Amino acid sequence: MTVLSFDEQGVDVVYEGTEFRLEKDLIEDATQKSYPDVTDHEVLQMVEPDPSLSGQPQRIAEIVR
């Protein structure tokens, strides 16, 4: 299971027992979007090769209010 923890500067990730951080700039470069407009599903797709996406995607702006 992958755990994503969002804040205004990036995302803390736990993937298969490994913890790391995806910085805001890296996410913006990878998605070609402004950080607040990126969705949690898009970040999960950056981390996992074939993620199981459930529910509606949420924009980071909605998550870090």
C-alpha positions in Angstrom: 0.0 0.0 0.0 1.3 3.5 -0.9 0.7 6.4 1.5 0.8 9.9 0.3 0.9 12.9 2.7 0.5 16.3 1.0 1.6 19.7 2.1 2.1 23.0 0.3 5.7 22.2 -0.6 5.4 18.6 -1.8 4.4 15.1 -1.0 5.8 12.6 1.5 5.5 9.1 0.1 5.8 5.6 1.7 6.0 3.0 -1.1 6.7 -0.6 -0.4 8.3 0.3 3.0 10.5 3.1 1.5 9.9 6.7 2.5 10.8 9.6 0.3 9.7 13.1 -0.7 8.5 14.4 -4.0 9.1 18.2 -4.1 6.6 20.6 -5.6 8.9 21.5 -8.5 9.5 17.9 -9.5 5.7 17.2 -9.5 5.1 20.3 -11.6 7.8 19.3 -14.1 6.5 15.8 -14.4 2.8 16.8 -14.9 3.3 20.1 -16.7 0.7 21.6 -14.3 0.7 24.0 -11.4 1.1 22.1 -8.2 -2.4 23.0 -6.8 -4.0 21.6 -10.0 -2.3 18.2 -9.8 -4.5 15.4 -8.5 -3.7 12.7 -5.9 -4.3 10.1 -8.6 -1.6 11.8 -10.8 0.9 11.7 -8.0 0.1 8.1 -7.2 0.7 7.2 -10.9 4.1 8.8 -10.6 5.0 6.5 -7.7 3.3 3.2 -8.6 3.7 1.4 -12.0 0.1 0.2 -12.1 -1.9 1.8 -9.3 -5.4 0.8 -8.3 -7.3 4.1 -8.5 -10.5 4.4 -6.6 -12.8 7.2 -5.8 -12.8 10.6 -7.4 -9.4 12.3 -7.9 -8.8 15.3 -5.7 -6.8 18.4 -6.6 -3.9 19.1 -4.2 -5.4 22.6 -3.6 -8.4 20.8 -2.1 -6.3 18.5 0.1 -4.0 21.0 1.7 -6.6 23.7 2.6 
